[in-house]
Amino acid sequence: MKFILGTKKQMTQIFEPESGDVIPVTIVNAGPCRIVKIKTSASKDGYNAIVLGLPAKKKLAKRELGQIKDLGNLADVKEFRSDELKNLKRGDALTVDIFEVGDKVKVVGISKGKGFQGVVKRYGFHGHSATHGTKDQERSPGSIGPTAPARVFPGMRMAGHMGAERVTVKNLAIAKIDSEKNELYIKGALPGAKNGLLLISCPGALKVKKS
């Protein structure tokens, strides 16, 4: 499996060279990521995974600083489950060159936070009629349960905090790769706000740059 960490930059559009079609894409600044740790099923971790770090100027906790003290300043440390652990070692770098144009990637990010919202915005409720005796209740949820058993059932759709959740989008094609700027142009929209952290992965052999 191929994977990398990146930050969301902006949306733009590019043109298909042959057909001239307009393709909406999201620019992601990805890597170069350093391998911080390799976890194996034979060790105390109990499973196979690769821990990556994304370079930046962000301050980390003492525990994370201890893991990356000889790898430079890394902003975010995340792990990916992988069984391809051969020929990998701590300190190796992963760049956008591990991907190819046309790869179908899975992108994981944190959606934009919307704060406390009502049921109309949060769940798409139609609301009540604006006339025929309705007063100050056009956007209210209505009944939240029967008289018996006199309690609100779990999962009832009500007003509350919206957004700021982990969102996964699958089968997004890579339209363009800029190795000089470490940028991936991914078709469509990606979750999260500008400069938000993204976890990008897709099937395929992992190629690393040795340290």
C-alpha positions as CSV (number, residue, x, y, z in Angstrom):
1,M,0.0,0.0,0.0
2,K,1.1,3.5,-0.8
3,F,0.5,6.3,1.7
4,I,1.5,9.8,2.6
5,L,0.6,12.8,4.8
6,G,-0.4,16.1,3.4
7,T,-2.1,19.5,4.0
8,K,-5.0,20.8,2.0
9,K,-4.2,24.0,0.1
10,Q,-6.9,25.1,-2.3
11,M,-9.3,24.1,-5.1
12,T,-8.6,25.0,-8.7
13,Q,-9.3,23.6,-12.2
14,I,-7.1,22.0,-14.8
15,F,-7.8,21.1,-18.4
16,E,-7.6,17.6,-20.0
17,P,-4.9,17.9,-22.7
18,E,-6.7,15.7,-25.2
19,S,-10.4,16.5,-24.7
20,G,-10.1,19.9,-23.2
21,D,-12.5,19.0,-20.4
22,V,-12.3,21.1,-17.2
23,I,-11.4,19.0,-14.2
24,P,-12.0,20.4,-10.7
25,V,-9.1,19.5,-8.4
26,T,-7.8,20.0,-4.9
27,I,-4.2,20.9,-4.4
28,V,-2.5,18.9,-1.6
29,N,1.0,19.7,-0.3
30,A,2.1,16.2,0.5
31,G,5.4,15.2,2.1
32,P,8.2,14.6,2.2
33,C,7.3,12.4,5.2
34,R,9.9,10.7,7.4
35,I,9.4,7.2,8.8
36,V,9.4,7.7,12.5
37,K,8.8,4.1,13.6
38,I,8.1,0.6,12.1
39,K,5.7,-1.5,14.2
40,T,5.7,-5.3,13.7
41,S,3.4,-8.1,14.8
42,A,6.4,-9.8,16.4
43,S,7.1,-6.8,18.7
44,K,5.1,-5.6,21.7
45,D,3.0,-3.5,19.3
46,G,1.3,-6.7,18.0
47,Y,0.5,-5.5,14.5
48,N,2.3,-4.2,11.4
49,A,2.3,-0.5,10.8
50,I,4.4,2.4,9.7
51,V,4.5,5.7,11.6
52,L,5.0,8.8,9.5
53,G,5.9,12.4,10.4
54,L,5.1,15.5,8.3
55,P,7.6,18.4,8.5
56,A,6.5,21.8,9.8
57,K,7.0,24.3,12.5
58,K,4.2,23.2,14.7
59,K,5.1,22.5,18.4
60,L,4.7,18.9,19.5
61,A,4.2,17.2,22.9
62,K,7.2,15.9,24.8
63,R,6.3,12.3,24.0
64,E,6.2,13.0,20.3
65,L,9.4,15.1,20.4
66,G,11.1,12.1,22.0
67,Q,10.2,10.0,19.0
68,I,11.5,12.4,16.3
69,K,14.5,14.0,18.1
70,D,16.9,12.9,15.3
71,L,14.5,13.4,12.4
72,G,14.1,17.2,12.3
73,N,11.0,19.1,13.2
74,L,7.8,17.2,12.3
75,A,4.4,18.6,12.7
76,D,2.1,15.6,12.7
77,V,2.8,12.0,13.5
78,K,0.3,9.4,12.1
79,E,0.4,5.7,11.5
80,F,-0.7,3.5,8.5
81,R,-1.4,-0.2,8.7
82,S,0.9,-2.0,6.3
83,D,2.4,-5.4,5.7
84,E,5.1,-4.1,3.4
85,L,7.9,-3.6,5.9
86,K,10.8,-5.1,4.0
87,N,13.7,-2.7,3.0
88,L,12.3,0.0,5.2
89,K,14.0,1.7,8.1
90,R,13.6,4.6,10.4
91,G,14.4,7.9,8.7
92,D,13.5,6.9,5.1
93,A,11.5,9.6,3.2
94,L,8.2,9.2,1.4
95,T,7.5,11.8,-1.4
96,V,4.7,12.4,-4.0
97,D,6.8,10.3,-6.4
98,I,5.4,7.1,-4.8
99,F,2.1,7.9,-6.6
100,E,1.2,7.9,-10.3
101,V,-1.3,9.9,-12.3
102,G,-4.6,8.0,-12.4
103,D,-4.1,6.3,-9.0
104,K,-7.4,6.0,-7.1
105,V,-6.7,7.2,-3.5
106,K,-8.6,7.2,-0.2
107,V,-8.4,10.5,1.6
108,V,-9.1,10.9,5.4
109,G,-9.5,14.3,7.0
110,I,-11.4,16.3,9.7
111,S,-14.5,18.1,8.3
112,K,-15.0,21.8,8.9
113,G,-16.6,22.6,12.3
114,K,-20.0,24.3,12.1
115,G,-20.7,24.8,15.8
116,F,-24.0,24.1,17.5
117,Q,-26.7,23.7,14.8
118,G,-30.4,22.9,14.7
119,V,-32.0,19.9,13.0
120,V,-32.8,21.7,9.7
121,K,-29.1,22.5,9.0
122,R,-27.7,19.4,10.7
123,Y,-30.0,16.7,9.3
124,G,-32.0,18.4,6.6
125,F,-35.4,18.5,8.4
126,H,-38.1,20.2,6.3
127,G,-39.4,22.1,9.3
128,H,-43.1,23.0,10.0
129,S,-45.5,24.9,7.9
130,A,-45.0,28.6,8.1
131,T,-48.7,29.3,8.5
132,H,-51.9,27.6,9.7
133,G,-51.3,28.3,13.4
134,T,-47.6,27.7,13.5
135,K,-45.9,30.2,15.8
136,D,-42.1,30.4,16.4
137,Q,-41.7,26.7,15.6
138,E,-40.9,26.6,11.9
139,R,-37.4,25.0,12.5
140,S,-38.1,23.0,15.6
141,P,-37.7,19.2,15.6
142,G,-41.2,18.3,16.7
143,S,-41.8,15.3,18.9
144,I,-38.7,13.4,20.2
145,G,-40.6,10.4,21.6
146,P,-43.9,8.9,22.8
147,T,-45.3,9.2,26.3
148,A,-44.2,5.6,27.1
149,P,-41.5,4.6,27.8
150,A,-41.0,8.3,28.7
151,R,-37.5,8.6,27.6
152,V,-35.5,9.7,24.5
153,F,-34.1,6.7,22.5
154,P,-30.4,6.7,21.6
155,G,-29.7,8.0,18.2
156,M,-32.5,10.5,18.1
157,R,-31.7,13.2,15.6
158,M,-31.6,16.5,17.6
159,A,-29.8,19.8,17.6
160,G,-26.1,19.6,18.6
161,H,-22.5,20.1,17.5
162,M,-22.0,19.7,13.7
163,G,-18.9,19.0,11.8
164,A,-15.3,18.6,13.1
165,E,-15.6,14.8,12.4
166,R,-13.4,12.3,10.7
167,V,-14.5,12.0,7.1
168,T,-13.2,9.4,4.5
169,V,-13.6,9.9,0.8
170,K,-12.7,7.0,-1.5
171,N,-11.9,6.4,-5.2
172,L,-10.6,9.9,-6.0
173,A,-8.2,10.0,-9.0
174,I,-4.9,11.8,-9.0
175,A,-5.0,14.2,-12.0
176,K,-1.5,15.7,-11.7
177,I,1.7,15.4,-9.7
178,D,4.2,18.2,-9.2
179,S,7.4,16.7,-7.7
180,E,9.2,20.0,-7.4
181,K,6.6,21.6,-5.2
182,N,5.6,18.3,-3.5
183,E,2.0,18.7,-4.7
184,L,-0.8,16.3,-5.6
185,Y,-3.7,17.4,-7.7
186,I,-6.6,15.2,-6.7
187,K,-10.0,15.2,-8.6
188,G,-12.9,16.6,-6.6
189,A,-13.3,18.1,-3.2
190,L,-11.6,16.9,0.0
191,P,-12.7,17.1,3.6
192,G,-11.5,19.8,6.0
193,A,-10.4,23.4,6.0
194,K,-7.4,25.0,4.4
195,N,-4.1,23.7,5.8
196,G,-6.0,20.8,7.4
197,L,-4.2,17.5,7.7
198,L,-5.0,14.7,5.2
199,L,-4.1,11.0,5.2
200,I,-3.8,9.8,1.6
201,S,-3.4,6.1,0.7
202,C,-4.0,3.7,-2.2
203,P,-3.1,0.2,-3.2
204,G,0.3,-0.4,-4.8
205,A,4.0,-1.1,-4.1
206,L,5.6,1.4,-1.7
207,K,8.8,3.1,-3.0
208,V,10.9,5.1,-0.5
209,K,13.8,7.4,-0.7
210,K,16.6,6.1,1.4
211,S,18.0,8.5,4.0
